[in-house]
Amino acid sequence: MPRGLTEQEKESQRQLLISHGRKLIIRYGISRVSVDDIVKEAGMAKGSFYNFFSSKDDFLYHLVFQLHEQGFARIKTVLRDISQLPSAEKRVKIKRFFMEMMKDPEQRFFIEEHNEVERFMLRYAKDGLAELEAMEQRNYQEMFNSMNLKGKQPEILQNYIHIIFFGVSHGEILIKEFIDPTIEVMIDGLLDYLEV
């Protein structure tokens, strides 16, 4: 009789599915990737997928949740790393971080596909959307608590960040060659507001 998988082995398989599914979804889009595609890419049996996820929608929810968590972890690391730097150096590092995030293929995909991700969440995972929003609020709160906001309203900062990221999701109405310079101006405005 074969032995069962350890919890570590199960988590390793789950992460393998997420990793391969993530690559496929970023390459082809949410609607064009099936469970069959994911398990084939991961080299696993289809039944294995359903040991971890109840459906493709459940898989997508976990993927989106993980991407949000990883994005916030990156932001928190940068904030910690720059906390003791002089203001001019902070500005340079924050701008570089924002520009790198905007160019990151995974971030670009989820920025550009934000509307499709949101439609999916509203259609298939309403409870999941509430959990995702709660996680996002928790992470923003932790982030703001670690910063010296000098009496600034954290809600304005949160809106500003969303406007920068999701404003570019409508690239079809923007002048392509001026997107990066526009983002830089917006980041400068955010940093001016924060008095950095």
N, C-alpha and C positions, 0 to 999 in steps of 0.2 A: 504494500500500500504506500503510495507516494506521500511524503511528508507535506504538510501545509506550509505556506509561505510565512515567514516572520513578518512582523509589522514593518520592519525596515525594508524588506523585499517588496512588500505590497506598496509602500510609499514610493519606492524606486520605480516600480512599474507604472504607478499613477503619474509620476513626474515624467516618465518616458512618453506616455500618451500625451500629456499636456505639451511637452516640448515639441514633439513631432506635429501635433495638431496646430500648435502655434505657428510653426513654420509654414504649414500648408495654408492656413487661413490668411496669413500675411501675404503669401504669394498669390493666392487665387480668390480670396474674399470669403466671407462667412457663408454666403448662400451656395457657393460652388464646391464646398468641401463636405463630404459625407463621413459618417462613422466608418464605412468601409475604407475610405481613403486614409483616415487616421490610423486604423489598425494595420493596414498594409504598410504604410510608411514606418510605423513603429515595429513592424515584424512580430505582431502579436495576433492572437486569435480574437475574433469579434466578441466572443463570450467574455474575454478578459476585460474589454471596455466596459461591459455592463456590470462587472464586479465593482467598478469604481464610480460610474456615472449612470444615472437612470435613463439618459437620453443625450442627444447631441446638444439640446438646449441646456441641460444640466452641466455638460462639459463646458459649453461656452460661458456659462455663468462663472464657473470656477476659474476659467482662463482669464476672464475680464477682472475678476476679483484679485487674482494673483498679480496681474499686470499693474493694477492700481496700487497694491501693496508694495510692489517692487519700485514703482515710480516714487512713492512717498519715501521709501527707504533711501533712495538716491538723493532726494532733496534734503532729508535730515542729515545725511552724511556730509553734504556740501555745507549746510548751515553750521554744523559742528566744526568742520575744517576751517571755515573762514571766520569763526566767531572772534578770534583775537587779532585779526589782521587790521591794518589801517583802512580807512574808508575807501581810498582810491583802489587799493588791491581788492577789496571786497567787490567793488563795482565791476572790475575786470573779470574776476572769477565768476560772479553771478551771471554776467552777460554771456561769458563763454559757456557756462552750464546751460543756460536757456537755449542758446543757439545749437549746442550739441544735442539737447533733448529734441529740438524741433527737426533736426536732421536725422535722428535715430530712426531707422526703418520701422521698428515696431511702434514707436510713438507716432510717426507720420501716418502709419496705417490706421491706428486707432483715432487719430485726429481727423483724418480724411473720411474714415468710416464711422465717425461718431454717431451720425444720424441712424445708420443701419444698426449699430450696436444698441442704441437707445430704443429703437423700434422693437428689436428682438427682446430686450429686457422688459419693455412694457407689455409685449404680447405673451411672452412665455414665462417670465420670471418676476412677476410683480413683487412678491415677497423678497426675492433676491435683489431687486432694485432698491427696496427700502433698506436691506442689509448693506448694500453697496454704498448708498448715500450715508448711512450711519457710520460705516467704516471711514468714508471720506471725511466726514465731519470730525470724527475722533482724531484722524491723522492731521487735519488742518489745525485743530485745537492744540495738539501736541507741538506742532510746528510753530504756531504763534506763541505758545508758552515759552518756547526756547529762544525766542527773539525779543529784542528790546524794541517794542513797537512805539515807544515814546508817545503814548496816548493815542496812537492812530487806531482807526477802527479795523479790526480783523476782517469784517465782512467786506469792506472795500478792497482789501488786499486779495481776498479769495475771489471776488468778482473780477478783479483786474487780471489775475492769473488765468481765470477761465476765459475771459475775453481774448487774451493773447493766444492761448492754445486753440480755442474753438473758433476764433475769428478766422484763422487760417484754414479751417476746415471747409470754408467756402471759397477755395482758391479759384473757382471758375469766375468769380466776380472781381478778382484782384488782378492787378498788373504783375505778372509773374516775376519779372526782373527787379521789382521793387519790394517784394515780400520781405526778404531778409533786412534791408535797411529800415523798413517800416517796423518790423519786430524790434530792431535795436532802439528805435526812437521810443517805442512803447515801453521797453524795459527801462530805458533812461527815465521815462516819466514815472514808472513805478518806483525806481530807486530814489528819485527826487522826492516823491511823496513820503517815502520811508526815511528820508534824510540820511541816506547812505552815501 
